[in-house]
Amino acid sequence: MSADATESARRPAPPAPRREALTDSVYEAVKAMLMDHVIQPGARVGIEAVSRSLGVSPTPVREAMARLESEGLVVKRSLSGYRATVLLARHDMEQLFEMRLLLEPAAAALAAEHAGNAELDRLETLVEEMQGQSDTGDSYAVYGRFAMLDQHFHDVLAAASGRPLLAAAVERLHVHLHLFRLSPVTGGSPATVVEHGRILRAVLRRSPERAAEAMREHLELSLERQLDRYVQEGF
C-alpha cells in the first residue's frame, strides 16, 4: 500500500449527508414543482416518479409529501396516493379571508399588548427584509423569498399575541402558499410592505386598537388585490 493510500485509510470517512438536510431539499424541490405548476393542480404525485426525477430514494420523498400534505399543497387518497390540491376558487378565497379577518386583527391587538422585545425585533427585521424583494417572476425561486417573509410576518405577529391556540390557527391556514400558487405575479409587493409597516408601528406603539385596524385594512386591501387576479386571469 502506498503512503498516500495508507494516509487516506487513516483519515475518518467524511460524514454522510444529514437525513434532515436531504428531506428539506427534497421538500423544497417538490414544493417548487407544485408552486410553479410543473406538477399541475389536481395531478397525481407519484412517490417513485418523483424520487427518480430527483435522484433520491423514496424515503425522503415520502417524508416531504407528509409535510406538504400538512400544508395543504397535496392530499392523500386511500387508493390513488397523493394528488396536488386544486387551486382555490374565488369563493374559497373569500372564505379564507373571512377566517383571516376573524383571527388576525385580534392577534395583532394582542401582540400590541404582549409582544416581547425579541418578537418586536423579529417583526422589524422581516419588514426590512421584504423591502426590495420581488413578488413577481417566472418561478418560485424568484418570488419565493417574498412569499416566505410575508408568511413569517403574519405567523410571528400571531405568536406574539401570547395565545398559542390563536397563533396555531393562523399558521394552519397556510395562506401565502395558496395565494402565490395562483400565479407568480401578485403585484402587491410595495403595498404589502407599506401595510405591514403600519401594523408594525401600531404594535411598537402598544396600541391594540390601531394594530387591529391596520391589520383589518391590510387584509381587506389584500383580498381586493387577490379578487382582481381572478378577473384579470380568468380564474
N, C-alpha and C positions, 0 to 999 in steps of 0.2 A: 504494500500500500504506500502511495506517495505521501510526502509530508503534507501536501495540500489536502489530500483526501483524509489523512489522519486528523488534521486540524478541523476539517468540516464535520467529521464524525463526532468530535468532541463538543462541538457547538450545540446548544439546545435547539431543537426544531422551532421554527417560528410559530407563534400562537395561531391556532385556527381562527378564522373569522367568527366573531361572536354571533350566536344564533339570533339574538335580538336585532343586531345590525342588519343581518340578511332579511329577516322578516320585515323590518322597517323599509328597506329598499324595495322589496317586492310589493309591499303595501303601497308605497308611493308610485311605483310603476303602474300598478293596476288602477289606482285611483286616477292617475293622469289619463289612462286609456278611457276610463269612464267619463271623466270630465270633458275630454276632447272628442267624445263620441267615436273613438276608434272602436270601442265596444258600444254598439248602438243601444239606445234606451229600449228596454224590453227584450234584448237579445240574451240568449243563453250564454253563460260564462263557464266554460269547461275547465275544471282544475287541470287536467292533463294537457289540454291545449295551451293554457296559459303557462304552465311550467315548462313546456317545450319552447314556447316563444321567448321566454326569459332565460332559458338555460339553467333552470334550478330544479330541485326535486319538488314533488307535490306538497311536501310538509309545510314549507313557508308560505306557499300559495293558500293552503287551507287556513293557516293562521291569519293571513292577510284578509281572506274572504270573510272570516268571522268578524274581524274588526270593521270591515266595510259594511257588513250586514248591520252591525250596531249603529252605524252612522246613517243608515237608510239608503245607501247607494246600491246595494244589491239585496235581493230577497231569496230565501232558500225555500224551494218547493220539495215536497216529500218524494216525488217521483222524477222530477226533471232537474234536480240540482239547483245551482244558483242562476239567477237572471238579473240583469241590470234593471233597476227600477225605472219606471216610465217617468217622463218629465211632468212637473207639476202643471196641471191645468189652471186656468185663470181662477176658478172658484176655489181651488185648493190653495193658491197663493193668497187669496183674500182671507181664507180661514187661518192660514199660517200667521198672517199679520194681525188678525183678531186675537190670537193667542199671545203674540208679542205685546200687543197693546194692553193686555190684561196683566202681563208679568213684568215687563221691563221698566215701565215708568215707576212701579212700586219698588223694583230693585234699585233703580237709580236714586230714589228718595232715601231709601235705607242706607245706601252706600254713602250718601252725603252725611249721614249721621254716624256711621260706624267704620268707615274705611280707615285702615291704619296707614302709617307713613309708607311702608313698603308697597302697599297696593296703590297708593296715590302716585308713587314714583313709577310704578309699572304702567299705570294708565298714561302718564305724561310721556313715557318712552314710546309707548305704542302709537300715540298720536303723532309724535315727532317722526317715527319710522315710516308712517303711512304717507307723509308728505313726499312727493316725488315718485312714489311707487305707481306703476301703471296698472290700471284695472282693465286695460284693453290689450288685445293681442290675438295671435292665431293659435295659441296653445296655452295650456295650464301652466307650463313652465314660465311663461311671461307674466301672466296675471295672478298666478297662484300665491305669490308673496303678499299681494294686496288683500286677497281673499282671506288668507290666514290671519293677517294683522287685524282685519275688520272683525273676524270672528273672535279673536282673542280679546279685543277691546270689550266686546259685549259680555264675554264669559268672565273676564276679570272683574268688570263692574258688578256683575251679578254675584260673584263670590264675595266681593267687598260689602255686600248687603248684610253679611253676618247671618244669613238664613240659608243653611245648606240645602234644604228641600227646594227652595225657590231657585237657587243657583243651579241645582241639578236639572230642574225643569227647563230652564233657559238653555242649558248646554245640550240637553237631549233633542231640542228642536233641530239642531244642525242646520240652521237657516242658511248660512252662506254657501254651503256645499250645493244646496238646491238652487239658490239664486244664480250662482255663477255657472252652474251646469246648463242653465237655459241657453246661454250664449256667452262667448268670451268677451263680448262688448257690453258694458253696462252704462258707460257714460256718466257714472256717478262719483268718480274719484274726487274731484275738487270739492263738490258739495258735501260728500260724506265726511271728509276731513274737517271741513268747517263746522259741520253739525256735531261731530264728535268733540271738537274743541269747545263748543258751547256747553255740552254736557259736562265735560271735564271741569270747566271753570265754575259751574254751579256746584259740583261736588267739592272742589277745592275751597269754595266759599262756605261750605257746610250749610247749603240752602236746599233742603229737601223739596220744597215747592218748585224752585227753579230747575232743579235736576229732573224732577218728574216731567215738567212741562217741556224742557229741552229734549228729553228722550221721546216724549209723545210726538213732538214736532218732527224729529228726525225719522221716526217710524212712519208717520203719515206721508212725509215727502218721499221716503224710500219706496213706499207702496205705490205712489204715483209714478215714480220712475219705472218700477217693475211693470205696472199695468200698461204703460206706454210701449214697452217692449213687445207685449202681446199684440198690440195694434200694428207696430212697425214691422214685426217679423212674421205676422200671420199665424201665431200660435192658436 
